[in-house]
Amino acid sequence: MEQRTIQLSVRELVEYAYRSGDLTFGFRAASALTQGTKIHQAVQAEYGEMDEKELYLSAEIPFESFLFLIDGRCDGLLQTDQGVMIDEIKSTSGMLPNSAEESPEVHWAQAICYGYMYAFKMELDSMLVRLTYVSVATGERRAFVRRLTVAELAAEMHDAVNAYFPYAELRYAHAQRRAASAQALSFPFAAYRPGQRKLAGAVYQAISDGSKLFAKAPTGIGKTVSTLFPAVKAMGEGRLDHLVYLTAKTITRTAAEDAFALMEKGGLHLHVVTLTAKDKICFQEEVRCTKEHCPYADGYYDRINGALLDMLRSETRMTRAVIEQYAYKHRVCPFEMSLDAAYAADAMIGDYNYIFDPRISLKRLFEERKRHTAVLVDEAHNLVDRGREMYSAELNKGDYLQLMRGYKMLNPALSSAAKAVNDWLLALRKKVEQRTPAAGNDVDRVSATELTLSFGVPEEAEASEGVQQEKWEPFGNGQAVSRELPDSLITLLEPFVFEAERELGAFATGRGEDSVHKLLTDAYYGTQHVLRIAKLYDERFITIVECFKSEVRVKQLCLDPSLLLRQAGKGFRAHIFFSATLSPLPYYVEMLGGLPVEDFTLTIPSPFKRDQLDVQVMPLSTRYRDREQSIQPIAAMLLEISTAGQGNMLVFLPSYDYMNKVFERFESLLGEHSEAASPRLRTIVQTSAMPEEEREAFLQAFQADQEGSLIGFAVMGGIFSEGIDLVGERLTGVVVVGVGLPQIGMERDVMRDYYEQSGRNGFHYAYVYPGMNKVQQAGGRLIRSENDKGTLVLVDDRYLLQPYHRLLPEEWQHFTVRRDRL
């Protein structure tokens, strides 16, 4: 029988073969072997002159019909009086093992694999292997040494390969079937829609070239399958090993799942996993990942290998429902199972944060395979603001005050660390309130005045730290900004994280009140994120303070995420950013981290005929100061359209308050003109924080074959303004009120100033472009296929002016101006 080759790292081998135990706080077996780079370097710095560090080792292990090619880098190879010794360094925030027997088997397995590789290569009879443990909290070290004969080393290596073999056999057989099915796959429709082949070709070329593509493709041409199909074909040709499909919304996630299902009907055999947020997929009422609180965390690593093999042998499309089914069957955490399944899958569907968010990106998953992975970013216009959110961080004074009180008796050191942060924020509030301009000046802020505020650090640290100087610019109403990182605050956050980590590591299940333990967990991760962003802080950031009543909020605001998004995506084979509303395209290329000289852009015109869409502009001011006066004319216009039998319609407004006022006036007019209105005219209104069932009911209310008409009122930029697909007679009219500008406020104003100072049009970057994107998304709910027809009404006089008129899609620019009585 032909010998089949499997290539993997030592870490992959031992983490699969030897993982065991429970899910515990802040600890996954997959990451346990990779933490503490600085500690590793500190230990290695003490090696002798003849010692080696990060030594590459490899071995060929024949097993059954396979040849396993295993490699990796050991932390150290030391020359000792007793002989040559492999050293593996493990840093931990928990308790150090007291003996070699207490050390996790996976740690010994890793060291032994390296020992076997070296002993076999050098033809040694025996080998020393050492585990060196270092406490992150205290720096304490403990080392355990074992001497093993080459036969013992070989036996351990054989056991690891034997445990890995069923998984390797499954993955090898799947890879052969995947390649053959992808090569044979045909486009899943009888013919390409106009523009679809061009998009698919550009995606294939970008993957082949290993480049970035920014594609503006209109709604209705089938962007999802047009990007996935060429990526799968590239996978079949060996140009790719893995595929990541990112999207911000559940509905577009479903579209990707449907596209894979369609290709599967055409013969494709691919393992595809959908990642769902932990709080949504958790089986428990409260997310607490400890064996004491969750039976699915208890013994998770003892059962996960069997669970994964069961699912991978039986399923290809591992959706949320499928993962929940197998997780429940094997009594394992569904969220962690989905992450482990992602390591085995060919394609992953998930949120942007799995690649771009520094808190939860799957760095370990992609580090070893990113050179062979393509990233497809759907609805990519959303990634600009999401990027700002991911690279911004904030903290609130009230959290530290509660922790100071809650741990005063339980953990005085933690309480003291929380008090130090609370005191700093209290001093900041007093200074800001002393120097803040009177209320009413917040619109025309004192931008030319730079205040220098002095903060005395808490008494415990004052003697050693002295008085810190921080510079702030007042905005009014208890608000101020600083262009510099407040170093004195960062200095206090580090000991808080240190003490919080010790508490959470020692008492993973908590002590005292559950609410205080949960607050500590949240504050620990939140503070860690502040420290993480502090390391990235440069001219693209600004620090904001907001004081209200007794609360103080400090936020590190990312003004420009472009560089960080580019760095987060570095190393992947290819990136495909696509959306119907990447307009203006140069703006989105810049904001998404593109390089105009190196990266490719594509604009596909609308394939639909002009007579399919009737665009009208109602030149009425909807500016905030004019909104009360606009309610009556808008309601009257809606009454006119609805009584003319236009069919089902969606009306988008800039805010819930404005929407509700227009809706109420419209309902009143319906009552006053009941003789003209259809008795079968119905209305439906979006509410804030709509549960999933209510969202679904809202969309299901729009049916093509129902008697009468339906008018839905929704918020522009909300859950119903993008990603929904109401084809044909389900939706025949859309009204968009306003130009979508974000609410004027301090954060947007400082963004405007930042872009203005860097040579761009600050108002356009901070307000106009994001606003007009919402308009395009809302209007894009119409005309989803070549058979659709509909009416789009844009309500605002600014649509007749630049830059708003220029930013409308080309197919909208041939509008007629309504002559309503205004």
C-alpha positions in Angstrom: 0.0 0.0 0.0 1.2 3.5 -0.9 2.6 5.4 2.2 0.6 8.5 2.9 2.2 11.6 4.4 0.9 13.6 7.3 2.8 16.8 8.3 2.2 18.4 11.7 4.0 20.2 14.5 4.9 18.7 17.9 2.5 21.1 19.5 -0.4 20.0 17.3 0.4 16.4 18.1 0.6 16.6 21.8 -2.3 19.0 22.3 -4.6 16.6 20.5 -3.2 13.4 22.0 -2.8 14.5 25.6 -5.5 17.1 26.3 -7.6 16.3 29.3 -9.4 17.9 32.2 -11.8 20.8 32.5 -12.4 24.1 31.0 -11.0 26.6 33.5 -10.8 30.4 33.9 -8.6 32.0 31.3 -7.0 28.8 30.2 -7.3 26.7 27.0 -5.0 23.8 26.3 -4.4 25.3 22.9 -3.0 28.5 24.4 -1.4 27.1 27.5 1.8 26.3 25.6 2.2 29.7 24.0 2.0 32.3 26.8 4.7 34.1 28.5 7.1 35.1 25.7 9.0 37.5 27.9 9.4 34.9 30.6 10.8 32.4 28.1 13.3 35.0 26.9 14.3 35.7 30.5 15.0 32.0 31.2 16.8 31.6 27.9 19.0 34.6 28.7 20.6 32.6 31.5 21.6 29.7 29.3 25.3 28.9 29.1 27.6 29.7 26.2 27.3 26.2 24.7 23.6 25.9 25.2 21.1 26.4 22.3 17.7 28.0 22.3 14.7 27.7 19.9 16.4 24.7 18.3 14.6 23.2 15.3 14.1 19.4 15.5 12.2 17.0 13.3 11.5 13.3 12.9 9.8 10.8 10.5 7.5 8.3 12.2 6.1 5.5 10.1 2.7 4.3 11.5 0.3 2.0 9.7 0.1 3.2 6.2 1.2 6.7 7.1 4.5 8.5 7.4 4.2 11.3 10.0 6.6 14.2 9.4 6.7 15.9 12.8 8.7 19.1 13.6 9.0 22.0 16.0 11.4 24.1 18.1 12.4 23.2 21.6 13.0 26.1 24.0 16.4 25.0 24.9 19.1 22.3 24.4 21.5 22.4 27.4 24.9 20.9 28.0 25.1 19.6 31.6 27.5 17.5 33.6 24.9 14.7 33.4 24.5 14.9 29.7 22.5 16.8 27.0 19.1 18.1 28.3 16.0 19.3 26.5 14.4 22.3 28.4 10.7 23.3 28.0 9.6 26.5 29.7 6.1 26.9 30.9 4.8 30.1 32.4 1.5 30.1 34.4 -0.7 32.5 36.3 -1.9 29.6 38.5 -0.1 27.6 41.1 3.2 25.9 40.2 3.3 22.1 40.3 4.8 20.6 43.4 6.3 17.6 41.7 7.0 16.0 38.3 3.9 13.9 38.8 1.7 17.0 39.2 2.9 18.4 35.9 0.4 18.1 33.1 1.0 15.2 30.8 0.8 17.4 27.7 3.9 19.3 29.0 5.9 16.2 29.5 4.8 14.9 26.1 6.1 18.0 24.3 9.5 17.8 26.0 9.7 14.1 25.4 8.9 14.4 21.7 11.8 16.9 21.3 14.0 14.6 23.4 13.3 11.6 21.1 14.0 13.7 18.0 17.4 14.8 19.3 18.4 11.4 20.8 17.4 9.6 17.5 19.3 12.1 15.4 22.4 12.0 17.5 22.2 8.2 18.2 22.1 8.7 22.0 21.2 5.9 24.5 19.3 8.2 26.8 18.3 11.8 27.2 17.5 14.3 30.0 14.2 16.3 29.7 13.4 19.2 31.9 10.2 21.2 32.5 10.9 24.7 33.9 7.8 26.4 35.4 7.7 30.1 36.0 5.0 32.0 37.9 3.7 35.0 36.0 2.6 36.5 39.3 5.8 36.1 41.4 8.6 35.0 39.0 9.1 31.9 41.2 10.7 29.0 39.3 10.4 25.2 39.7 12.1 22.7 37.5 11.6 18.9 37.2 14.0 16.6 35.4 13.6 13.1 34.0 16.1 10.8 32.3 14.6 8.5 29.7 16.2 5.9 27.5 15.8 6.2 23.8 13.4 3.2 23.9 11.3 5.0 26.5 11.3 8.2 24.4 10.3 6.2 21.3 7.5 4.5 23.2 6.1 7.9 24.3 6.3 9.2 20.8 4.6 6.1 19.5 1.7 6.5 22.0 1.2 10.1 20.9 1.1 9.2 17.2 -1.2 6.3 18.0 -3.7 8.6 19.8 -3.5 11.1 16.9 -3.9 8.4 14.2 -7.7 8.2 14.0 -7.9 11.9 13.5 -5.1 11.9 10.9 -6.7 9.1 9.0 -10.0 11.0 8.9 -8.4 14.3 7.8 -6.3 12.6 5.1 -9.3 10.8 3.5 -11.3 14.0 3.7 -8.5 16.1 2.1 -8.4 13.7 -0.9 -12.2 13.9 -1.3 -12.2 17.7 -0.8 -9.6 18.3 -3.6 -11.4 16.0 -6.1 -14.8 17.5 -5.4 -13.6 21.1 -5.6 -11.8 20.4 -8.9 -15.0 18.9 -10.4 -17.3 21.5 -9.0 -19.3 23.6 -11.5 -20.9 27.0 -10.9 -24.1 26.2 -8.9 -26.5 28.0 -11.3 -27.3 27.5 -15.0 -25.8 30.8 -15.9 -24.0 33.8 -14.4 -25.9 37.0 -13.7 -24.6 40.2 -15.3 -21.4 41.2 -13.4 -21.2 37.9 -11.5 -18.6 36.2 -13.7 -16.5 39.4 -13.6 -16.6 39.4 -9.7 -15.8 35.7 -9.5 -12.9 36.1 -11.9 -11.4 39.0 -9.9 -11.7 37.0 -6.7 -9.9 34.0 -8.3 -7.2 36.3 -9.6 -6.6 37.9 -6.2 -6.3 34.5 -4.5 -3.9 33.3 -7.3 -1.8 36.4 -7.0 -1.9 36.6 -3.2 -3.3 40.1 -3.2 -6.1 42.3 -1.8 -9.3 43.0 -3.7 -11.8 45.7 -2.9 -15.0 45.1 -4.8 -18.1 47.3 -5.0 -20.8 45.0 -6.4 -24.5 45.9 -6.5 -27.2 44.2 -4.5 -28.8 41.3 -6.3 -26.0 39.9 -8.4 -25.2 37.1 -5.9 -22.0 38.4 -4.2 -21.9 35.5 -1.7 -21.6 32.7 -4.2 -19.6 34.9 -6.5 -16.8 35.1 -3.9 -17.1 31.6 -2.4 -17.2 29.6 -5.6 -13.8 30.9 -7.0 -12.2 30.5 -3.6 -13.3 26.9 -3.5 -12.0 26.3 -7.0 -8.7 27.8 -5.9 -8.7 25.4 -2.9 -9.2 22.5 -5.3 -6.2 23.5 -7.3 -4.0 23.6 -4.2 -3.7 27.4 -4.1 -5.5 27.5 -0.7 -5.9 25.2 2.2 -8.4 27.2 4.3 -11.1 29.8 3.8 -12.5 32.3 6.3 -15.8 34.1 5.5 -16.4 37.1 7.8 -19.6 39.0 8.2 -21.1 41.3 10.9 -24.7 40.0 10.8 -26.5 36.7 11.4 -28.5 37.0 8.2 -25.4 37.3 6.0 -23.9 34.4 7.9 -26.9 32.3 6.8 -26.4 33.4 3.2 -22.9 32.0 3.3 -24.2 28.7 4.8 -26.8 28.5 2.0 -24.1 29.1 -0.6 -22.0 26.2 0.8 -25.1 24.0 0.9 -25.8 24.9 -2.8 -22.3 23.9 -3.8 -22.6 20.7 -1.7 -25.6 19.7 -3.8 -23.3 20.1 -6.8 -20.9 17.5 -5.3 -18.6 19.6 -3.1 -17.3 17.9 0.0 -16.0 20.5 2.5 -15.9 20.8 6.3 -17.5 24.2 7.1 -18.0 25.4 10.6 -20.0 28.4 11.7 -18.9 30.2 14.9 -21.6 31.6 17.1 -21.0 34.0 20.0 -20.5 32.3 23.4 -23.4 34.1 25.1 -25.8 33.0 22.3 -24.8 29.3 22.0 -24.1 28.6 25.8 -26.4 25.9 27.1 -26.5 27.5 30.6 -28.6 30.4 31.8 -25.5 32.2 32.9 -22.1 32.0 31.1 -19.7 30.7 33.8 -17.0 28.4 32.3 -16.0 26.4 35.4 -16.7 22.7 36.2 -18.5 23.8 39.4 -21.0 25.9 37.4 -21.2 24.0 34.1 -21.4 20.3 33.4 -20.3 21.0 29.8 -17.0 22.5 31.1 -16.4 19.6 33.6 -14.2 17.1 31.8 -14.4 18.9 28.5 -11.0 17.9 27.3 -11.6 14.3 28.2 -14.5 14.1 25.8 -13.8 16.6 23.0 -11.7 14.4 20.8 -14.4 11.8 20.6 -17.0 14.5 20.0 -15.1 16.0 17.1 -14.4 12.7 15.4 -18.1 11.8 15.7 -19.1 15.1 14.1 -16.4 15.3 11.4 -17.2 11.7 10.3 -20.9 12.4 10.0 -21.3 16.1 9.0 -19.9 18.6 6.5 -21.8 21.8 7.3 -21.4 22.4 11.0 -23.9 25.1 11.6 -25.0 26.3 15.1 -27.7 23.6 15.2 -25.3 20.8 14.3 -22.7 21.9 16.8 -25.3 22.1 19.5 -26.6 18.6 18.7 -23.1 17.0 19.0 -22.1 19.1 22.0 -25.2 18.1 23.9 -24.7 14.4 22.8 -21.1 14.4 24.1 -21.7 16.8 27.0 -19.1 19.4 25.9 -19.3 23.2 25.7 -20.7 24.1 22.3 -18.8 27.3 22.0 -15.4 25.7 22.7 -16.3 22.8 20.5 -17.0 25.2 17.6 -13.5 26.7 18.1 -11.9 23.3 18.2 -13.9 22.3 15.1 -12.5 25.4 13.4 -9.0 24.0 13.7 -10.1 20.9 11.7 -12.5 22.7 9.2 -11.6 23.8 5.7 -13.8 26.9 5.9 -15.0 29.0 8.8 -17.9 31.4 8.9 -17.9 34.0 11.7 -17.8 37.5 12.9 -15.1 40.1 12.0 -13.6 39.8 15.5 -12.2 36.4 14.9 -9.5 37.9 12.6 -9.4 41.6 13.5 -10.3 42.0 17.2 -7.1 41.9 19.5 -9.2 40.5 22.3 -10.7 37.4 20.7 -9.0 36.9 17.3 -8.0 33.3 16.8 -4.3 34.0 16.5 -3.2 30.4 17.4 -5.7 29.0 14.8 -4.3 31.0 11.9 -0.7 31.6 12.8 0.3 28.2 11.4 -1.9 28.3 8.4 -2.5 31.9 7.4 -0.1 31.8 4.4 -2.6 29.3 2.9 -5.8 31.0 4.0 -8.0 33.5 2.1 -10.1 36.0 4.1 -13.5 37.0 2.5 -15.0 40.1 4.3 -18.7 40.5 3.5 -20.5 43.8 3.9 -17.0 45.2 4.4 -18.3 48.8 4.9 -19.2 47.8 8.4 -15.6 46.9 9.3 -14.6 50.6 9.5 -16.7 51.4 12.6 -16.3 47.9 13.9 -12.5 48.4 13.6 -12.8 51.6 15.7 -14.7 49.7 18.3 -12.3 46.8 18.4 -9.3 49.1 18.9 -11.0 51.4 21.4 -11.1 50.6 25.1 -12.8 52.2 28.1 -13.1 51.9 31.9 -15.6 53.3 34.4 -14.8 54.6 37.9 -17.9 52.8 39.5 -16.5 49.4 38.7 -13.3 50.0 40.7 -15.2 51.5 43.6 -17.4 48.4 43.9 -14.4 46.2 43.7 -12.6 48.2 46.3 -15.5 47.7 48.7 -16.3 44.1 47.7 -12.8 42.8 48.2 -11.8 44.9 51.2 -11.9 42.0 53.6 -11.5 39.1 51.1 -8.4 40.4 49.3 -6.9 43.7 50.7 -4.2 43.8 48.0 -6.8 43.7 45.3 -9.0 46.2 47.1 -6.0 48.6 47.4 -5.2 48.3 43.7 -8.8 49.0 42.8 -8.8 52.0 45.2 -5.8 53.4 43.5 -7.6 53.5 40.1 -10.7 54.8 41.7 -8.8 57.6 43.4 -7.1 58.6 40.2 -10.4 58.8 38.4 -11.9 60.8 41.2 -9.0 63.3 41.0 -9.5 63.5 37.2 -13.2 64.3 37.7 -12.5 67.1 40.1 -10.0 68.7 37.8 -12.2 68.4 34.7 -15.2 69.8 36.5 -13.1 72.8 37.8 -11.8 73.6 34.3 -14.9 72.7 32.2 -16.6 75.6 30.4 -20.1 76.3 31.4 -22.9 74.2 30.1 -24.0 75.3 26.6 -20.5 75.8 25.3 -20.2 72.2 24.3 -21.1 72.8 20.7 -18.5 75.5 20.2 -15.8 73.9 22.2 -12.7 75.7 23.4 -10.4 73.9 21.0 -7.6 76.4 21.3 -7.3 76.1 25.0 -5.1 73.4 26.4 -5.3 72.8 30.1 -2.6 71.2 32.1 -4.0 69.3 35.0 -2.0 67.9 37.9 -2.9 64.7 39.5 -1.5 63.5 42.8 -1.4 59.7 42.7 -2.9 57.9 45.7 -1.1 58.2 49.0 0.4 54.8 48.8 2.3 55.6 45.6 2.8 59.3 45.9 6.3 59.2 47.5 7.7 57.0 44.7 5.7 58.3 41.8 5.5 62.0 42.5 2.9 64.3 40.8 1.8 63.3 37.3 1.0 65.9 34.6 -1.7 65.3 32.1 -2.9 67.7 29.4 -6.6 68.0 28.5 -8.8 70.0 26.2 -12.2 70.8 27.6 -15.4 70.1 25.6 -18.0 71.2 28.1 -20.5 69.4 30.2 -17.9 67.4 32.1 -16.1 66.3 29.0 -12.4 66.6 28.0 -9.9 65.0 25.6 -6.2 64.4 25.7 -4.1 63.6 22.7 -1.6 61.9 24.9 -1.8 58.5 26.7 -2.4 59.1 30.4 0.7 57.2 31.6 -0.1 57.8 35.3 -3.3 55.8 34.9 -1.7 53.0 33.0 0.9 52.7 35.8 -2.0 52.1 38.2 -3.9 49.6 36.0 -1.0 47.2 35.8 -1.0 46.3 39.5 -4.8 46.0 39.4 -4.5 43.4 36.6 -1.8 41.6 38.5 -3.9 41.3 41.7 -7.1 40.5 39.7 -5.3 37.7 37.9 -4.0 36.2 41.1 -7.5 36.3 42.7 -9.2 34.8 39.6 -6.5 32.2 39.2 -6.7 31.1 42.9 -10.5 31.3 43.1 -11.8 30.5 39.6 -15.3 29.8 41.0 -15.3 33.0 43.0 -15.8 33.8 46.7 -18.1 36.2 48.4 -21.0 37.5 46.3 -21.4 36.2 42.8 -22.1 39.6 41.4 -18.7 40.9 42.7 -16.9 38.0 41.2 -18.5 38.6 37.8 -17.7 42.3 38.0 -14.0 41.4 38.8 -13.9 39.1 35.8 -15.4 41.7 33.5 -13.1 44.5 34.9 -10.1 42.2 34.6 -10.7 41.7 30.9 -11.7 45.3 30.3 -8.6 46.6 32.0 -6.4 44.2 30.1 -7.9 45.6 26.9 -7.1 49.1 28.0 -3.4 48.1 28.6 -3.4 46.3 25.3 -4.6 49.4 23.5 -2.1 51.5 25.4 0.7 49.6 23.7 -0.8 50.5 20.3 -1.5 54.2 21.2 -0.1 56.8 18.8 -1.4 59.8 16.9 -4.3 57.7 15.6 -5.8 57.6 19.1 -7.2 60.1 21.5 -8.3 59.8 25.2 -11.7 61.0 26.2 -13.1 61.6 29.7 -16.8 62.0 30.4 -18.0 62.9 33.9 -21.7 62.5 34.8 -23.0 62.5 38.4 -20.5 60.3 40.4 -19.4 58.3 37.4 -16.2 58.9 35.3 -15.6 57.2 32.0 -12.2 57.2 30.4 -12.1 56.0 26.8 -9.1 55.4 24.5 -10.8 56.1 21.1 -9.3 54.8 17.9 -9.8 57.6 15.4 -8.3 55.7 12.4 -8.2 51.9 12.4 -6.7 51.5 8.9 -3.1 50.6 10.0 -4.3 48.2 12.7 -6.7 46.5 10.4 -3.9 46.1 7.9 -1.5 44.7 10.5 -4.2 42.3 11.8 -4.7 40.8 8.4 -1.0 40.6 7.6 0.3 37.2 6.4 -2.9 35.8 4.9 -2.8 34.5 1.4 -5.4 37.0 0.1 -8.1 39.4 1.3 -11.4 40.0 -0.5 -13.4 43.0 0.8 -16.8 43.3 -0.8 -20.0 45.2 -0.4 -22.7 46.9 -2.5 -21.9 50.2 -0.7 -18.1 50.6 -0.8 -18.7 54.2 -1.9 -16.7 56.3 -2.3 -14.3 53.4 -3.0 -11.0 55.3 -2.4 -12.3 56.2 1.1 -13.0 52.5 2.0 -9.8 51.2 0.5 -7.9 53.7 2.8 -10.0 53.0 5.9 -9.8 49.2 5.5 -6.0 49.3 5.4 -5.6 49.0 1.7 -2.7 50.4 -0.3 -3.9 52.1 -3.5 -0.7 51.4 -5.4 -0.6 47.7 -4.5 -4.2 46.5 -4.1 -6.9 46.0 -6.7 -10.3 47.6 -6.9 -13.4 46.6 -8.9 -16.6 48.4 -9.4 -19.5 46.5 -11.1 -22.4 48.5 -12.4 -26.0 47.6 -11.5 -27.3 44.9 -13.9 -30.9 46.1 -13.5 -32.8 48.3 -16.0 -33.5 51.9 -15.1 -37.3 51.4 -15.4 -37.2 48.8 -12.6 -36.6 51.6 -10.0 -38.5 54.9 -9.7 -36.4 57.3 -7.6 -38.0 60.4 -6.2 -36.5 63.2 -4.0 -38.7 65.1 -1.6 -36.6 68.3 -0.9 -37.6 68.8 2.7 -35.2 69.7 5.5 -34.8 66.9 8.1 -32.0 68.6 10.0 -32.3 68.2 13.7 -33.6 71.8 14.2 -36.3 71.3 11.5 -37.5 67.8 12.4 -40.7 68.9 14.3 -41.8 70.8 11.2 -41.0 67.9 8.9 -43.3 65.4 10.6 -46.5 66.5 9.1 -45.3 66.7 5.4 -43.6 63.3 5.7 -46.7 61.6 7.2 -48.8 63.2 4.5 -46.5 62.0 1.8 -46.7 58.4 3.2 -50.5 58.6 3.3 -50.5 59.6 -0.4 -48.2 56.8 -1.4 -50.1 54.2 0.7 -53.5 55.2 -0.6 -52.2 55.0 -4.2 -51.8 51.2 -3.7 -48.0 51.0 -3.9 -47.8 47.7 -2.1 -45.6 46.9 0.9 -43.2 49.6 2.0 -40.4 50.2 4.4 -39.8 53.7 5.9 -36.4 54.4 7.4 -35.8 57.3 9.8 -32.6 58.4 11.6 -33.8 57.7 15.2 -36.4 55.9 17.3 -37.8 59.2 18.5 -38.2 60.7 15.1 -39.6 57.4 13.7 -42.2 57.1 16.5 -43.4 60.7 16.0 -43.8 60.2 12.2 -45.5 56.9 12.8 -48.0 58.4 15.3 -48.8 61.3 12.9 -49.2 58.9 10.1 -51.6 56.8 12.2 -53.5 60.0 13.0 -53.8 60.9 9.4 -55.1 57.5 8.5 -57.9 57.9 11.0 -58.7 61.3 9.6 -58.8 60.1 6.0 -60.3 56.6 6.6 -62.5 56.9 3.5 -59.4 57.2 1.3 -57.2 54.7 3.1 -57.4 51.0 2.3 -59.1 49.1 5.1 -56.5 46.4 4.7 -53.6 48.8 5.2 -51.5 47.6 8.1 -48.5 49.1 9.9 -45.6 47.5 11.8 -42.9 49.3 13.9 -39.3 48.4 14.9 -38.7 48.6 18.6 -35.4 49.0 20.5 -33.5 45.8 21.4 -35.9 43.6 19.5 -35.6 39.9 20.4 -34.8 37.4 17.6 -38.3 36.1 17.4 -39.8 39.6 17.0 -37.2 40.5 14.3 -38.2 37.4 12.4 -41.9 38.2 12.8 -41.3 41.7 11.5 -39.7 40.4 8.3 -42.3 37.6 7.9 -45.0 40.2 7.9 -43.9 41.3 4.4 -45.5 38.8 2.1 -46.3 39.1 -1.6 -49.6 37.3 -1.7 -51.3 39.0 1.3 -54.4 41.1 1.0 -53.8 44.8 1.4 -50.5 46.6 2.0 -48.0 46.8 4.8 -45.9 49.8 5.9 -43.0 49.1 8.2 -41.2 51.8 10.1 -37.6 51.1 10.9 -34.4 52.9 12.0 -31.8 53.7 9.4 -28.6 51.8 10.1 -30.4 49.3 12.2 -31.1 45.6 11.9 -33.6 46.0 9.0 -31.6 48.4 6.9 -29.1 45.9 5.5 -28.7 42.2 4.9 -32.4 41.5 4.5 -33.8 40.0 1.3 -37.4 40.8 0.6 -37.7 39.8 -3.1 -40.4 40.6 -5.6 -43.8 41.8 -4.2 -42.7 41.4 -0.6 -41.3 44.9 -0.8 -42.2 47.4 -3.6 -41.4 50.7 -1.9 -38.7 52.3 0.4 -38.7 55.7 1.9 -35.4 57.0 3.4 -35.7 60.1 5.6 -32.5 62.1 6.0 -29.0 61.7 4.8 -28.0 59.4 7.6 -25.4 61.6 9.3 -24.2 60.2 12.7 -25.3 62.2 15.7 -23.1 65.2 16.3 -21.0 64.6 19.4 -17.6 64.8 20.9 -16.3 61.5 19.4 -17.3 62.4 15.8 -16.0 65.9 16.2 -12.5 64.8 17.3 -12.5 62.4 14.3 -13.4 65.3 12.1 -10.5 67.3 13.5 -8.1 64.4 13.1 -8.9 63.9 9.4 -8.9 67.6 8.8 -5.4 67.9 10.2 -4.2 65.0 8.1 -5.2 66.7 4.9 -8.6 65.1 4.3 -12.1 66.5 4.4 -12.8 65.9 8.0 -16.6 66.5 7.9 -16.9 64.0 5.0 -14.8 61.4 6.7 -16.5 61.7 10.1 -20.1 62.3 9.1 -21.0 62.4 5.4 -19.5 59.1 4.1 -20.7 57.0 7.0 -24.2 58.6 6.7 -24.6 58.1 3.0 -23.5 54.5 3.4 -26.6 54.0 5.6 -28.8 55.6 3.0 -27.4 53.3 0.3 -27.9 50.3 2.5 -31.5 51.2 3.3 -32.4 51.9 -0.4 -30.7 48.7 -1.4 -33.5 46.7 0.2 -35.3 47.3 -3.1 -34.6 45.6 -6.5 -33.1 42.3 -5.4 -33.6 40.5 -8.6 -34.0 41.1 -12.4 -37.8 40.9 -12.0 -38.3 43.3 -9.1 -39.8 46.8 -9.5 -40.2 49.5 -6.9 -40.2 53.1 -5.8 -37.5 54.8 -3.7 -38.3 58.1 -2.1 -35.3 60.1 -0.6 -36.5 62.7 1.8 -34.1 65.6 2.3 -33.2 68.8 0.4 -29.5 67.9 0.7 -29.9 65.3 -2.0 -30.1 68.1 -4.5 -26.7 69.4 -3.2 -23.1 68.2 -3.3 -21.5 66.0 -2.0 -24.8 64.1 -1.3 -26.0 64.0 -4.9 -22.6 62.8 -6.1 -22.5 60.0 -3.5 -25.8 58.5 -4.7 -25.4 55.2 -6.7 -25.4 55.9 -10.4 -28.7 54.2 -10.9 -30.3 56.6 -8.3 -29.1 59.8 -9.8 -31.8 60.1 -12.5 -34.5 61.0 -9.9 -37.5 63.1 -10.1 -38.2 65.9 -7.6 -41.5 65.5 -5.7 -43.7 68.7 -5.5 -45.4 67.9 -2.2 -47.0 70.7 -0.3 -44.2 71.4 2.2 
